[in-house]
Structure formats: C-alpha cells, structure tokens
C-alpha cells in the first residue's frame, strides 16, 4: 500500500519534518519580530507604570535589562546559524537551504543589533 493513496494515514513525524523544514530557515525573522515586540511593549508598559518619573538608577536598570535581552537574542540567532552550518555543511543537497538559513539569521541579527540605537540613545519615556 502506497502512502500516497487516499485514506492512508500520514506519518506525523513526516508532517512535522515538512513544517520544520519550511519554518526553520525563517526562524531568525520570527525571533527578530518577537524581540522587537518585547522591547517596545516593555518600554510602553514601563512608561505607563511611571518609569519616566523614577530615579536614574531605575531607568538605567531597565535599559540594562533591554540591552541584555538584545544581546541574548543576537547570541541565539548566531547560535542557530552556527548549528545549521555544522549540521548541513557536509550534505550537498542542503547547501542552498543552509545558505538561506544563515543569510536570514544574519539579516535578523543585524536588525536586532540595530535596535541597540533606540535603546541606548533615546531617553526612556521622553
């Protein structure tokens, strides 16, 4: 019985592998989007809760936390790219996918690191 026949049950691991294969190269962009939302929503909530009128130490601690989150996100993206490179460098059929994954992770890493400028230069709750 062929697995392509009607009524045949599909292997869940194959379906997960297909989904994983489609989404893994774009992981960097998903992580970048989540980081963007976390940084700006956290800043908005902090301003609503009165961070603008808080002491300089509280504002510095908040900015330090955002900087740590940004560095951790960049490290996650670099780690993902390195892991994919190590897994797929010896497989000729995966060279294009590896290049796309590493390129997307590089673009996302630059995007995340560019968010350092508003974090460090723009006054909190200005």
ABEGO torsion letter per residue (X at the ends): XBAABBGBBBBAAAAAAAAAAAAAAAAAAAAAAAAAAAAAAAAAAAAAAGAAABBAAAAAAAAAAAAAAAAAAAAAAAAAAAAAAAAAAABAAAAAAAAAAAAAAAAAAAAAAAAAAAAAABBBGX
